[in-house]
Amino acid sequence: MDMKLRKLIRNLISENIMLNNNDQLDQLFNYYTTKKEQEETNFSFIKVPARKFGDKVIDELIHIIMNEEGVSEKSFSMVDEVVERSQNLVLTNKEYISIIAEDHNTKCRPQLTAEKIFHLYKASK
């Protein structure tokens, strides 16, 4: 993800939720939003950005939406659309970010948090 997009997402999140500082954001998100590129997991031949709680929730939400809508992993364009929609859904909604922050503090499983968000999303449609 390019740095301009990361900065845009961080600004959007900061404007929409009441977090004291960017350090709290960095506790929730890394893979999708943080500027801390040095936080990586090294698998001897490749470096992969570390996935934090919020990132795992987004990943779980992607799987839930794909299952609910019957999107095949072989349909790359549809998968890309679900990934983008899931990221935008979470990262632009202060209620969902608040749920993620609260569940992170209570040591909730990312899948359960994703299910909560999905049920709220379905109810609002």
Phi, psi and omega in degrees: 000134184283156188296327179297318179293318177301316181295319178299315180296316179300316179296318179299315179296315181299322180288329188267344180229159182263082173253145185295321181200176181292340178298323177293321175299319181293338176286334183264319187232140172224304187302319184267333193228335192284155176270356183277075182294338183288345178281091184227158173256127183259120177258050179061322181239351181213145177254127181243130178302140180295141178260125180259180188306311181298323178295319180295323178297316179297318178299317178295321179297322177301314180296319180297313181295319178299317179295315182295323183264000178066036180277125180279144177295342181279344179268086188301319182293322178290323177296315179301321180294318179293319179299311181296317180297317180296315179299311181296321180302312183284311190286347179250006183241113184295330179295318180292321178294322177296319177298317180298315180297316180295314180292328176296318180292330181264009176061039179283155177287140179302325181295319178296318178298317178298321178295320177300313181297318180297319180294321175296318179298313180296321181293330183276350181284000000 
